[in-house]
Amino acid sequence: ASLAAWRDHTAGWVAEAAKQGAQLLVFPEYGSLDLTGFLPDSDRRDATAMISAMQPLHDAFCETYAQAARQYGVTIVAGSFPVQDSGGRLTNRVHVFGPQGHQGWQDKMLLTRFERERTAIVPGDSLKLFAAPFGCFAVAVCYDVQFPLHVHRYAAAGAQLLAVPACTGKRAGYHRVKYGCQARALENQMPVVQTHTVGDAPWNPIADTNAGAAGCFVPPDNGLPEDGTIAVGTLNQPGWVYAAIDFGLCEQVRANGHVRNWQDWDKQNALAQAALVAQAA
């Protein structure tokens, strides 16, 4: 209903997770659209108008998450915010906050058709790594996780975990992101955390319908769940999903698992140059 109400709402989510011992809190893509609930209808007539009306709220958005991260000593991957820079460039940006405050951001690198065709959002131009008390992690924003090469670059650069904030309108979109998360966990033999917006907001031109569930996925191998799922939430039900990750087990799988996707990654390079022969049926 107001900015103050949004601050209390967000602080409540963080407090709840921190009390359960969470160290990393991942909010969903476009989670910032909660803020548009108290905007006038005229500012929500289309995606362009709404994004423009959100810009004066950006500083308060960041301050709220930074304060919560400091207060509870946690690392927060905030819900993405469509940010317009001083040059007018608009990106779908995920801010990261730690116990010491703002750590930086990761812009979405690959845009969906909706973003390309119905908004002025443009792709980001760099990949980032973030430090947390448990180690190094990276962020792939929704559609980004459906592509393997740049995610592997994160892992090769030292990322021990991939956070995937997502916003999908239907169950099909949720499953696309989920399968992408599971594939990246398998290829890189690393944990991947997925989050989603849920619920309907018919007054919102970007996220009018939302479907999904949070989850945590690992490579199905020695000592890890046989289906690669540490935790998964109930579809379309709001709430935290908690997962305890043993990074040591993931490192052991990389070194001595039943399969070695991580070590065998470069063997694909030769396959790209191998002769391709068509056989008659």
Secondary structure, 3 states (H helix, E strand, C coil): CCHHHHHHHHHHHHHHHHHCCCCEEECCCCHHHHHHHHCCHHHHCCHHHHHHHHHHHHHHHHHHHHHHHHHHCCEEECCCEEEECCCCCEEEEEEEEECCEEEEEEECCCCCHHHHHHCCCCCCCCCCCEEECCEEEEECCHHHHHCHHHHHHHHHCCCCEEEEEECCCCHHHHHHHHHHHHHHHHHHCCCEEEEECCCCCCCCCCCCCCCCCCEEECCCCCCCCCCCEEEECCCCCCCCCCCCCCHHHHHHHHHHCCCCHHHHHHHHHHHHHCCCCCCCC
